[in-house]
Amino acid sequence: MVDFSLWDIFRNLLLAARWTVGLSLVAFIGGGLVGLALLLMRLAAWPGAQRGVAGYVQLFQGTPLLMQLFLAYFGLGLLGINVSAWVAAGLALTLYTSAFLTEIWRGCVNAIPKGQWEAADSLALNFGEKMRHVVGPQALRIAVPPTVGFLVQVIKGTALASVIGFVELTKAGTMITNATFKPFTVYACVALMYFALCWPVSAASRKLERSFRRGH
Amino acid sequence: MIQLDFIAVLEQWPALLRGAAFTLGLSAVAAVLGVGLGVACGWARAWGPRPLAAVVSAYVELIRNTPFIVQLFFIFFGLPSLGVKLSPEVASVIAMVVNLGAYAAEIVRAGIENTPRGQIEAARSLALTELQVFTRVVLPPALGRVWPALVSQIVIVMLGSAVCGQISAQELSYAANLIQSRNFRAFEAYIVATLIYLGLSVGVRQFLNWLGPKFIFGRLPNAGHSAGR
C-alpha cells in the first residue's frame, strides 16, 4: 500500500483545486455573458422577454443545482452529444449562474432613479446609447459588490460537479479518501482549501459594499 | 428522434412521493433547528459576550465559505474516525442545521441590529429581564423584518438537500436515482424530480410566507395601525 503523507494529500488536492478555479471562471464568465444578454432582452422590452426571463430565473432558482447538473449530463447525452463531465458541468453552471446574475443585475438597474431614464430619453438617445452612457455605468457601480459576492456561490457550486464525475477539489478529496482511508484529514483539507478560495472573495465583496455605502 | 418515456417514471410514483415527503421532513426539521441555532448565534453576535461573538463569527465564516457537500461529507465520512458514527439521515439533518444556522445567524443579526434603541430602553425601564427584552421585544419584530430573507434561505437549504442522496439519505433525488437505475430513463426521472422540487420550493415559500406573520412574529406595527397588543 502506498503511504500518503499529509503533504501528499495536500499537494494532490492543490492540483485538483486548479479545476475548481477553472470551472468557476468558465461558469462565471459564461454565466455573466448569458445573464447580460437576458438582462438586455428584458430592458429592451422584447415581446415575451419579461415573462420568459422571469420563468427562466424561477426555474433555475427554484430547483437544485444538482438536478440541473444531472439534466445537463443526461440531456446532452440523449441529444447524441458525447458529453464529457467538463461540458455538462460547464453548461449547467453557466445557465445556473446566468439566472442569478441576470436577477441581481436587474435589481441594480431598477435602483437607478427614473429621472436618469427620462433624461436619456429626452436627449433622444437610442437604447444602445442609453445603456452605454447613462444606465450602464451607474448600474455597474452598484452591481460590483453583489456580483463579487455571488462568485462565492459559483465556486461552492462547482463542488457539485464532482457528482457527475468532474475531477475537481471535492472529487479529488473523495478519491484520496478511498486511497488513504483518512476521511477526516482529507475532507478537513478540502474544506480549508475552499475556505482559502472563497473567503478572500467574500471579504472583498463586503469591503466593496462598505466603501460603496460610504461613497454615497 | 429522441423517445421520451415519462410513463415509465410516473409509474413509480410511490417512490417519488416517499422521496418528496422525506425531503420535506428533512427540511422541516432542519428549518426549525436551523432557525433556532441562527437566532442563538445572531443574539451572540449582536449582544453576546465578546469571546462568544468571536467564536460564532468564525463558525459563520467557515460555513458560508465552504460548499454544503463538503460539510456533509465531513460529517458523514469524517466524523466516524473520531468515533461519532451517524446514520445518513442524522448526518443530513446535522449538516443542514449547521449550514442553515450560519446563514440564518447573519440574517437574524441584521434584523436585531435594526431594532430602534428606544424600544430596548423602554423595555428595560419596564423592568423586563434581559432575556425578556430579547425574546419579547427585540426578536419578534426583528424576525418579521428579515422573514423574506429567512424564507429564501430555508428554500435554498431544502434544494441543497438534494445532495444528501449522495450519502444515501432516501430523499427525492435518491428516489430519482433509484428509478433511473431500474428503468434506465435517467433524463425523464430527473426531469420529473426537478419539477417536483420546483413545486416544493414554490409551495414551501408560500406556506412560510403565510406561517410567519400568522404564528411566529405576529402582525407588525408598520403593516397597518392595528398593533393593539
Interface residues (C-beta under 8 A of the other chain):
Chain A: Q58 L59 G62 T63 P64 L65 L66 M67 Q68 F70 L71 F74 G75 G77 L78 L79 V152 K156 G157 A159 L160 S162 V163 T170 G173 T174 T177 K182 P183 F184 V186 Y187 A188 V190 A191 Y194 F195 C198 W199 S202
Chain B: I2 E61 L62 R64 N65 T66 P67 F68 I69 V70 Q71 F73 F74 F77 G78 L79 P80 S81 L82 V155 L159 G160 S161 A162 V163 Q166 S173 A176 A186 F187 Y190 I191 A193 T194 Y197 L198 S201 V202
